[in-house]
Amino acid sequence: MDPEKLEHALSFFFDPQFIQLSSFGTRELKLENGDKIMIPEVVRSTCSSNLVNMYISYCKENEFVPLSSSTLYKILSSCSAATKTNLRGLDNTAADGSSACDDLTELVKNIASKSVLTKDETDEILLQIKCSKLYMKTDYKLHIKQNDECADHCINLALSDPSDALLQNPCQHTHNIKCDRCELFPDLIKLLKEKISNTNVYDQEQKCDLLKEMEIAESKVTDWKSHVLRTINQDEGRMNLLENLNPNQMLIVMDWAMKFLPSLHREKQSDFYGQKGFSWHISVCIFKDTNGKLKHETFAHLFNLVKQDWFAVASILENVLVNVRVRMPIITEVFLRSDNAGCYHTDSYGHPDSVNPMV
């Protein structure tokens, strides 16, 4: 087996877009020499067949000759990873976009039952919805680039504010290429609107209701598409930051975890019902050691009763920075990363009276 092709395939399969670490659980990995090591549970969010097909398409676009399909499947079966089955705690935007496709499917079946669409048109539109949904989950994230002649794939164009020149990153190329898979969803929405507007089956009020449902579904899918593009851009920024991290720098990833519900060994109903739970705040500090390898330390703050606002976050951050200064005096600069929740929107981080002046 060609080591270069193997490394190329593994770098694609282990991309953060397709796998995620589970918040609990471990997996035992057995090496060729018989040694066993414990690793965190890894969940693969994309099925093997889709992952292999995406990799082969990716190689064709980059004119790279990949390993055979059978070898790629063997590599995936040998890699320790669980498959995502029960979907809980999903990203709101992605979940809403996926649900919007399902709602649109039901709407198409509904108007087809009223003979607004022929059987061939119904089958074609349902297939287009299914393909669009699958495209958003898989291949679209591979097409996104910092600079691209397709407007749907160009990060610079998508994230530039058309009304503010200071928030623009002008492209040095034209956007005269259209992606047929990106145009699939807008085209079917346009067709459905024409069919509903021109039919005599529904009265004007029913037409307005159907068109409103379509607009809501279209808006949710568009938000999903925008969310995927922003996620790719943020991940690239994170990877570039970690790659160029200096020994005196640190990246702190902060987020509120799900509330912890304490329980007694023998718990009465009066103790069980009405629990508010304890709030957890997790801060993961990523840095490089003297050998240039990435290391991390995690700080968990547990509260009995606390309002998850900017003051709580600023206090937590101050405590984290104080501990970092004591444990690693070499760190003089930190970068903060969060999920952009409202509690992280404050200018108090840089205030000398609220946060230790390390940032």
N, C-alpha and C positions, 0 to 999 in steps of 0.2 A: 504493500500500500504506500502510495506517495505521501511522505510526511507533509509536504506543502499543501496538498489537497485536503488531507485530514485536518490540518490546522485551520484551513479556510472554512471547512464545513463546521468544525466545532465552534469557531468564533461566531458563526451565524446562528447556530442552534442555541448557543448560550447567551444570545443577545437579551438584554433586560426586557425587550419588547415581547418576548415569547415565554419567559420564565419569571417566577417571583419566589422569594423566600417565604415560607409559611411562618406565621407568628408563633407557632408551637410545633413540637415534634422534631425528631431527629431520624436520620437514616444511617445504617451501617454500610460502609463502603469497603469492600475487600480488594486489596491490591494483589498483583501477580506474585509477590514474594510471600504472601500469606498474612501480611499485616492487615489489621483492621483499624479504620479510623471512623470517627463519628462526625457527620456533617449535618448542617441544618436541613430540614425537609424542604425540598425544591418542588414547586408545582409548575407543571407545563400548561400554559393557558391555551395552546394551540395543538390540535390533534396532529399525529405524525404524518398523515397523508398530506394535509394542507402545508405543513412545515416543509416537507420534501419538495412539493410542487413549487412553493414560493422560492426555495433555495435554487432549484433548477432554473426558474425564470430569472432570478437575480444573477445567476452565472451567465445566462445568455445575454443579458443586458450589458454585462461587464466583460464579455468575451473571455470567460474563464471556463476551462474544461473541468467539470466536476467529476466526482466519483460516480459509479453506477448507482442506480436507484436502490438495488438490493443491498449494496454496501451502506448506503445512507440509512436505510431502515434498520440495519444491524447496529449501526452506531447509536441510533436513537434508543433501540431496545437495550443496549448495553449501558447507556447513561442513566444513572439513578434519578428518577423524577416521578412524582405522582401526577395523576391527571385530575384537572379541575372537574368536579362532579356537581356538588351542591353549591349554588352561587348565592352567597350571602355577603352583605356589606360591600356591594358593588359600587363602583364610581357612579355618582348620580347622573352625570351627563351621558356616559356610555349606556347606562341602563335605560335612560329615557329615550335615547336614540334607537336602541334595539326594540323597545316597546312600541315606539312610533311606527316602525316597519311592520310590526304585528298588527297594530291598529289599522294601518293602511291596507294590509291584506284583507282584513275583515270588511273594510269599507268597499273594496273592489268586489268581493264576493256578494256584498249586499246589493250594489247597483247592478251586478251581473244577473242577479235573480229577478230584477225588474226589466231585463232585456235591454238595458242601456248599452251593454257590451255584448258582442258575439262571443261564442265559445273560444274561437281562435284568439281574439283580442284579450279575453280574460286570461287564458293560459299564458300568453306572451307577457302581459303586464305582471302577473304573479311571478313569473320567472325572472323578470327584470327586478322586482322588489327583492327577491331572494338573492340574486346576484349582487345587487347593490349592498345589501346587508353583509354578505360574505366579504365583499371587497373592502368595506369599512373595517371589518375585523382583521383582515389579513394583508392583502397586497398594498393597500393605500399607504400604509406607513413606510413601505419600502420605496415608494415613488417620491416621497417628500425629500427635497434637497434645499440647500441654502440658496442656490441659484439655479433656476430652471426656466426654460422657455414656455413651459405650460403654467398658466396662472394658478391652477389648482394645486400645483406641486411646489411652487416657489415660496420659501419661507420669508424672504426679504419683502416680497410684494404683499403677502398676506398679513404680516405683522406691522406694516407701515401704516401710520395714520394719515389718511388722505387730506385731512383738514389741518394738520400741523406739520410744517416742514421740519421742525426740530425732532419729530418722532418718526422720521422716514429714513429708510436706507435704500436710496435709488439703485435700481438694477442697471447694469451695463449691457443689457440685451432686451430684445422685444419678447412679448408673450403672444406669439402667433401660432402656437401649437395647442390643440385641444385633445384631451384624453377621452377616448370613447367610453371608458369605464366610469370616469368622473361625470360625463354628460348623461350617463344612463338614467340616474335618478331625476335630474331636472327635466329630461325629455318625457319621462312617464308621468310626472306631475303635470306638465303642460298638456299632455294628451288627455289625462283624466279631467282636467278643468274644462277643456273644450267639449268633451263628451257630456259632462254634467250640465254645462251652460246651454248646450244645443238640444238637449232632450226635452220632450213634452211629458215625460212620465211624472216628473215632480213639479209641484207648484213653486213659486218664487221663494217662499219661506223655507221649504225643504232644500232647495238648491243652495240657499245661503248657509244653512246648517251644514250641508255636506262640504261646501267649499271652505267653511271655517274649520271643520275637522281636518281637511287636507292641509290648510295653512299651518295649523298647529303641528301636525306630523312633519311637514316640510321644515318648519322652524327647528324642531327638535333634532332632526337628522342633520341639518346644517350646523347646529351647535355641536353635535357629536363630531362632525368632520373638522370643525375649527379646533375642538378640544384635542383631537388626535395630532393635528399639526403643532399646536402649542406644546404638547407633551414631548414630541420629537425634538423640538427646539430646546426645551428645558433640559432634556436628557443629554443632548449634545453639549450644552453649557456645563452641566455637571461633570461629564466625562473629561472635557477639556480642562476644567478646574482641577480635578483629581490628578490628571496627567502632569500638569504643570505646578502642582502644589510644592511650595518651598518648605524646608525643614522648620521654619519659624511660623508657618501658616497652618490653619486648621479650618475644616468645614464642619459646621454644626447643623445637623438636620433635626428639626423640632416638630413635634406633633402631639396632640392630645390622643391618648389611646382610649379604647372602649372602657366604660366604667366597670370597676371591679365590685361584684356583689358578694360580700362575705356571707358565709353560711355556717350554722352550727351543726354539730353531729346529729342532734335530735332537735329539729327546728319546728316550732309551733306555727300555726297559720298566722297568728298575730305578729310573729317575728318575720314571716316570709313576705306577706303582702305589704305594699307601700314602701319598699326599700328604695332609697335614692341612689345608693352606690357610692363608691369612692372614685374620685377623679384621678387618673394617671396622666402624667406628662412625661414623654420620653424625649431625651436629647442624645443623639448619637454624634460623638465627636470623632471625626476622621482626620488622621494625620499620617505623616511619614516618619519612620524611624531612621536611625543613622545609616542603615543600608538602603534606604530609598523604598522600602516596602510599606504598603499601606497598612495601618493599624487603626483600631477604633476602641473607644471607651464609651460606655452608655451610662447616662445618668437618668434615674427614674425618680420622679417626685410624686408622692402619694398624699392626697388631701382628703380629709373627712368631709368638709363642706367648703366649697370655694366657687366663686363665680369665674368662669373661663373668659376673662377679659384681658385687656392690654396690661393692666397693673399686675395681674397674676403672672403673665408671660414675662414681663420685665423683671419681676422679682426672681422668677425661676432662672432666667438668663443671667442675672447678676450672681446668683449662687453657683451656677455652672462655671462662669468665668473666674470666680474666686478660686474654686477647686482646681480649675485648669492651671491657673497661675501658680498655685502651690505645688501641684504634682509635676507640671511641665513648664518650668520658668522660661524655656527657650521659645515658647509660643508667644508671639507679640501681635499677631494679626489673625482675625477669624472672619469667616464668611458664613452668613446665616442663610438657611434654606428652610422654607415652610410650605404649607399647602395653600398659602394666600388667604387664610381665613381672616375674619374681621378682627380677631383678638391680636393678630400679628401686625395690624396696620397702626403703627404709632411711631412718632419721631422721638420718643423718650429713650430709645436705645442708646442714642449718642449723647444724652444729657448727662453731665458729670454727677448730678445728684441722684440719678436713678439707676445707672449702670456703671460698673467699674470701667474706667476708661482704658480698655484694652483694644476695642475695635478701632 
